[in-house]
C-alpha cells in the first residue's frame, strides 16, 4: 500500500501545475460571471425572448433547452457548462499534449490529456521498460496511474463546479446550492468517463498520437451524433450513443434534475474501460 501511494503521489505531483492553472482559470471565469450577472439580470427578458425564438430541436441538440437567463443558474449553465468548461478541458489537453498535431489536439479533452502520459507516453519515451524492470507488479503500476488520473480529474471537476458556492456567497448572489451539488456530480462523472475511455486506449497503444486519434475521434462522433439526433426526427435514437446526451448540465443546475440513467452510463463506461485497459496492459508486450 505504501508503494502504491508513493506512485500515486508521484503521478499527481508531475501534473500539479497544469491542474492548478486550469482550475484557477475556471474559477476566474466563474467569478467574472457572478460579478456580471447583477448587471446582466436587467436584460434577461430580452435574452429569454431570444431563446424562445429558436427552434426547440436546435436548443435540444446543444443541451440548452432548459435555460432561463433570469437566474444565476441558467446564466452559468449557458456561459460556463455549455461552452467555457468544455473549452478549458480542451485547452488543458493542448497545453500538455506537446508534440501532438493541431487537429488531434483540438479533439482532445482534459480527461484525455491526463491519461496520455500515464502509459502510452512512457512507452513512447522508452521509460516504461525502466518502470517495469523495477520490483513493482504491472497491476500496481496500472492501478497507481489510473487512480492518480481519477483523483486529478475528479479534483478538477469538483473544484471548478463547487467553487461557485463560495463565489456567490461572497458577492451576495442568490444560488440554489443543491442544484450546484448535482451539476458537480454530473460534471465529475462525465469527466471521469472520458478519462477512463482514454486510459483504455493509452493501455492499448504505444504512441500518444493513436490515443488522441481514437479517443478524440470517438468523442467528436458522439458530439455530432447528439446534434444530428436533435435536428433530424428519424435519427433521434442516435442521442443514446452520445456521452453528451447524458451530460445535461442545464437540467442539473437549473432544474435540479440528476438523471440516474446518466450516472449509470458514466460509471459503467468508466469501469468497463478501466477493466479492459487493465487486462490489456497486464498481458501486452512493451517494446522499446
N, C-alpha and C positions, 0 to 999 in steps of 0.2 A: 504493500500500500504506500509506503514512504517513497519507493522508487516511482510509482505511478504518479503520485502528487508532484514529485520533482519534475517529471516530464511534462505534466500539465502546466505547471508554473512557468517552465521554460518556454513553452509554446505561446502562452499568453504574454509573457514578457517581450517576446520578439515582435508581436504585433501591437504593442500597447499604444504607440504614438498615433498610428492611423486610427485606432479606435477612439482615442481621446479627442483627436482633432475633428473627426466627423461627428462625434457626439456633441461637442461644443458647438459645431456649426449648425447642427439640427436644433439644438436648444436656442441658439441665437435667432433662428428663423421663427421659432415658436414665440419667443419674446417679442419679436417685431410684430407678429400677427396680433398678439394680445394688446400691445400698445396702440396699434392702428384701429382695432375693432371699434372702440367707442366712437371714433370719428366716422368710421365707415357705416356704423349702425344707422345713421340718419338717412342713408341712401339705400337701405336694404330693400325697400318696397320696389324700387326700380329694378334691382337685380333679381328679385323673386319673380317679377313680372316677365323679365327677360328669359328666365329659366322655363317658365310656363309656356313660352312661345316655341320652345324646341320640341321636336317630336319625342314622345316617351321612349321610343325604341333607341334613339340616339343617346339619351341620358342613361338608359339601362346598359347600353353597350359599354359605356365608360364608367359604370358603377357610381353614378352621381344622381340617381333618380330620386333620392330622398332628401336632397339638400334644401335647407332654408337658411338664407344668409342673415335672417333676423336674430339668430342665436350664435353664440361663440362656437358652439359645437358644429353647426353647419358650416360656418366660415372656416374653421380649422380643417374640417373634412375636405372642403373644396380646395383650399390653398396648400395644405400640408400632406394629408394622407392620400389625396388623389393625384398629386403632382410632385411636390418637393421631396417628400420622404423616399419615394422610389428613385428619384434622381440622385439623391445623396448616396443611396446604395450603389448606384451605377458609378458615381464619381469615386467612391471608395475603391471599387473594383479597378478603375482606371489608374488610380494612384499606386496600387500595389501590383498590378499586372506586369508592369515593367516592359518586357520585350514583346508582349502580345501586339499583333497588328490592330490598327484602329477599328476595323469592322468587328473583330472578335471582342475587343474591349467594350464596345458600345452595347453588346448583347449581354454583358456580364452584370451580375448583381452583387451587393455586399456579401451575401452568403456564398456566392460562387468564388469570389476573390479570396475569402478567408480559408477556403478549403484547398485552394491550389497549392500553396507551399507545403501542405501537410504531408502528402505522399508523392504526387507526381513531380512536384518541384524538387524534392530531394533526389528522386531517381534521375531526373534530368541533369542535376548538378553532380551526379555520381557520389552523393553523400549518403544515400540510403544504404549502400553496401557497408559503409562505415558504421552506420547506426545498427544495422542488422548483425554486424560482427561483434557487437558488444553483448555482454551476457544478459540480454533483455529479450524476452519472448516476443514474437511478432504480434501476438494477441494484445500484449500490454502496450506495444508501440501504437497499434491501431486505436486501441481504447483511449490512450492518452491524447492522441491527435484529434480524435473525434470529440472527446469531452471538452478539450480546450476550445475547439471551434464552437461547440454548442454553448459553452459559457460566454464566449466572446460575443457571438451573435445574439444570444439571449440578453446579455447585458446591454448591448447597444439598443436593441428594440425596446427594452423596458425603460432605459434612461431617457430615450428620445420621445417616449409617449407619456410616461408618468410625470415628467418634469413640467407638463402643462398644468398640473395641480398647484404646485407652489407658485408658478408664474402668475396664474390667475388670482391667487390669494394676495400676492404682493401688490398687484395692480387693481385690486377690488373689482374684478370681473366675475360675474356670476357664472358658475360652471357646475354641471352635473358630474360629480366625482365618480359615481357608479358607472356612468357611461364611459368615462376615460379608462377606468379599470378594464372594462370589457374590450375596448378597442386595443388596449395594451396587450391583453391576452391574445387577441386575434392577430395583431401585428407580429408578436413574438413567434407564434406557431407558424405563421406564414413564412417568416424569415428562416426559421429553423428547418422547415420543409425544403426550402430551396437549398440551404446549406447541405443538408443530408443528401439531396439529389446530386449535388456537385461532388460531395465526398465519395459517392459511389463511383463516379467516373474518374475521380482522382486515384482511386484504388485500382481501376481497370487499366488506365493508360499511363505511359511513361513520360509523355510530353504534356506540358500545361496547355499548349495550343489546342490539343484534342479535347481536353476537358472543357475549355472555354467554348469550343465549337459545338460540342454535343449538348452541354447544359444550356448554353445561350440559345442554341437553335430550338431546343425544346420549349424554353420559356417564351421565345418570340412566337413560335407556333401556337402556344397556348393563348397568348395575348391576342393574336389575330383571330383565333377561333372564338374567343369571348366577344370580340367586337362584331364579327360576322353573325354570330348567333343572335345578337340583338337587332341586327339590321335586316336579316333575311328570315322570314317566318318559317320556311321549310327547313332551316338549319338550326332551329332553336336548341335542339338537344346537344349541339356542339359545346354549349356552355359548360356542360358537366365534365368535360375532359380538360378544362382550364382551371389552373390554380387561382387565377384572377377572379373567376366567378365566385369562388368561396371567400375571397378577401373583400368582403363588403364592409369596408371601414365606415361608410356613411351610415349604414344601418346600426352599427355598433355604437358609434359616438353620438349620433343624432337621436335614434330611437331606443337605444339600449338593448338592441337585439343581438344576441350572440348565438349563432346557429350551431346546434350540436353536430349537424352534418359537416360543417366547415372544420370543427375541432377534430372529428374522426378522420376526415380526409387528410388533414395536415399531419396528424400523429401517425396515421397508417403509412403515409408516404415516407415519413422520417424513419420509422422503424424498419420498413422493408428495404429502403435504400441503404441504411447503415448495415443491415444484416448481409445484403448482397456484397457490399464493399468489403465487409469483414471476411466473408467466405472467399472472395477473390484474392484479397491481399495475403491471407494466410497460406494459400497454395501457389500463388504465382511466382514465376522466376523473375528475379530482379537483375537485369543485365545492365552493365555499365560500360 
